[in-house]
Amino acid sequence: MSSPAISIILPVYNAAKYVGEAINSLLEQTFQDFELLIINDGSYDSSEEVVLSFIDSRITYVKNENNQGLVDTLNRGIELARGKYIVRMDADDICVPLRLEKQFTWLEKNLSTSVVSCHISFIDESGKVTGDWEEDVNTVSCREIKQKMAWANCIAHPTVMFRADLIKSYRYNQNQKNTEDYDLWLRLIADGAVIEKIPEKLLLYRVHEASITGTVLRKSNPFFKQFQCKKRFLLQRTMHGKWGLFESSVLLTTIFDGTMGIGKHIKAIVKD
């Protein structure tokens, strides 16, 4: 069996309401040489029924025995992927038809690029566009992304296309739950990887009550969340004897995040 050009990793966890639309948006891509790895991470709703209703030879359905969490599920998908490139996709988002074609072409033409992303539009539960992400819109070039990443994440996780050999050697860090993407960007950039962004909105990013963006990250102290992620990243760099200008920049912003996080926490206590 010949390998596809692209492997799409689509984790599913209780996403019956949206996963059909996500799958359709992938099957209707203008670029068709891909495999779609759908990994059911222990869903207890009707997600499996929705997924199995699609009959397409490019779909491979995998089922975790129980809920393993996003990081383990993504790493399992990376292990199974056979494509030259690996794409991330979430079960509640929608791809614009040209997404795969544009990202594939970008990586084929720009051999120094390790990861290519794109802009997003936020949508609500009904699919209505609700706005843009400022950090996303304002960062396109490798230089802009690197500068911003020292402070905060500026890439929507389900927008990326990786070179498969690269992501297979890095994988996601199990100790960075809910910030596994930001940790990965930091590690890649610190090692000199080129991350770029196509300045087009090629993904509709859904925010709803059950999504991570709509629950865990929104309700937590964002400064503490960034502080913990960066602290773990810097600890790993120190343990492996890797330290440069980028790590020094991240250290300074980590101190800033800790200070701001404490201030936000104190204000919340006083307010209560």
Residue pairs with C-beta under 8 A, 6 or more apart in sequence:
3 82
3 83
3 84
4 33
4 34
4 35
4 58
4 82
4 83
5 31
5 33
5 34
5 83
5 84
5 85
5 104
6 31
6 33
6 34
6 35
6 83
6 84
6 85
6 86
6 87
6 100
6 104
6 161
7 34
7 35
7 37
7 77
7 80
7 81
7 82
7 83
7 85
7 86
7 87
7 164
8 26
8 34
8 35
8 36
8 37
8 86
8 87
8 89
9 37
9 39
9 74
9 77
9 78
9 81
9 86
9 87
9 88
9 89
10 19
10 22
10 23
10 26
10 36
10 37
10 38
10 39
10 89
10 90
10 91
11 39
11 41
11 70
11 73
11 74
11 77
11 90
11 91
12 19
12 38
12 39
12 40
12 41
12 43
12 47
12 51
12 91
13 40
13 41
13 42
13 43
13 47
13 67
13 70
13 73
13 91
14 43
14 44
14 45
14 47
14 210
15 22
15 43
15 45
15 47
15 91
15 92
16 43
16 45
16 46
16 47
16 49
16 50
17 92
18 91
18 92
18 206
19 47
19 50
19 51
19 91
19 92
20 50
20 53
20 54
21 94
21 127
22 89
22 90
22 91
22 92
22 93
22 94
22 95
23 36
23 38
23 51
23 54
23 59
25 94
25 95
25 96
25 97
26 34
26 36
26 89
26 95
26 100
27 36
27 54
27 56
27 58
28 97
29 95
29 97
29 98
29 99
29 100
29 101
30 97
30 98
30 100
30 101
31 100
31 101
31 104
34 58
34 83
34 87
34 100
35 58
35 59
35 60
35 81
35 82
35 83
36 56
36 58
36 59
36 60
37 60
37 62
37 77
37 80
37 81
38 51
38 59
38 60
38 61
38 62
39 62
39 63
39 64
39 73
39 76
39 77
40 47
40 48
40 51
40 61
40 62
40 63
40 64
41 64
41 67
41 68
41 69
41 70
41 73
42 64
42 65
42 66
42 67
42 68
47 91
48 63
51 59
51 61
52 61
60 80
62 76
62 77
62 80
64 73
64 76
68 76
69 177
70 177
70 180
71 172
71 173
71 174
71 176
71 177
71 180
72 174
74 88
74 172
74 180
75 171
75 172
77 86
78 86
78 167
78 168
78 171
78 172
79 168
81 164
81 168
83 164
84 163
84 164
85 103
85 104
85 107
85 161
85 162
85 163
85 164
86 161
86 162
86 163
86 164
86 167
87 100
87 103
87 160
87 161
87 162
88 157
88 158
88 159
88 160
88 161
88 162
89 95
89 158
90 157
90 158
90 206
92 206
92 208
92 211
93 158
93 203
93 204
93 205
93 206
94 123
94 127
94 203
94 204
94 206
95 202
95 203
95 204
96 201
96 202
96 203
96 204
98 202
99 118
99 202
99 203
100 161
102 118
102 198
102 200
102 202
103 116
103 118
103 161
103 198
103 202
104 161
106 113
106 116
106 161
106 196
106 198
107 113
107 116
107 161
107 163
110 116
110 196
112 194
113 142
113 194
113 195
113 196
114 162
114 163
114 166
114 188
114 193
114 194
114 195
115 160
115 161
115 162
115 163
115 166
115 188
115 193
115 194
115 195
115 196
116 160
116 161
116 195
116 196
116 197
116 198
117 155
117 156
117 159
117 160
117 161
117 195
117 196
117 197
117 198
118 159
118 197
118 198
118 199
118 200
118 201
118 202
118 203
119 132
119 136
119 137
119 159
119 197
119 198
119 199
119 200
119 201
119 202
119 203
120 132
120 133
120 136
120 156
120 159
120 201
120 203
120 204
120 205
121 129
121 131
121 132
121 201
121 203
121 204
121 205
122 129
122 130
122 131
122 132
122 133
122 204
122 205
122 206
122 207
123 129
123 130
123 204
123 205
123 206
123 207
124 130
124 206
124 207
124 208
125 206
125 208
125 209
127 204
127 206
129 204
130 207
132 201
133 156
133 205
135 148
135 152
135 153
135 154
136 154
136 155
136 156
136 197
138 144
138 148
138 154
139 145
139 148
139 154
139 155
139 197
140 196
140 197
140 199
141 196
141 197
142 194
142 195
142 196
145 154
145 155
145 189
145 195
145 196
145 197
146 189
146 195
146 246
148 154
149 182
149 185
149 186
149 189
150 246
150 249
150 250
150 252
150 253
151 253
152 226
153 179
153 181
153 182
153 185
155 181
155 185
155 195
155 197
156 203
156 205
157 181
158 203
158 205
159 202
159 203
159 205
166 188
166 193
170 184
170 187
170 188
172 180
172 183
172 184
173 180
173 183
173 184
173 187
173 232
173 236
175 232
176 182
176 183
176 229
176 232
176 233
178 212
178 216
178 217
178 225
179 225
179 226
179 228
179 229
182 226
182 229
183 229
183 232
183 233
185 195
186 229
186 230
186 233
186 250
187 233
187 236
188 195
189 195
189 246
190 233
190 237
190 242
190 244
190 246
190 247
191 242
205 213
207 213
207 214
208 214
209 215
217 225
221 261
221 264
221 265
223 257
223 258
223 260
223 261
223 264
224 257
224 258
224 261
224 264
224 265
226 253
226 254
226 257
227 254
227 257
227 258
227 261
230 250
230 251
230 253
230 254
230 257
231 254
233 250
234 247
234 250
234 251
234 254
237 243
237 247
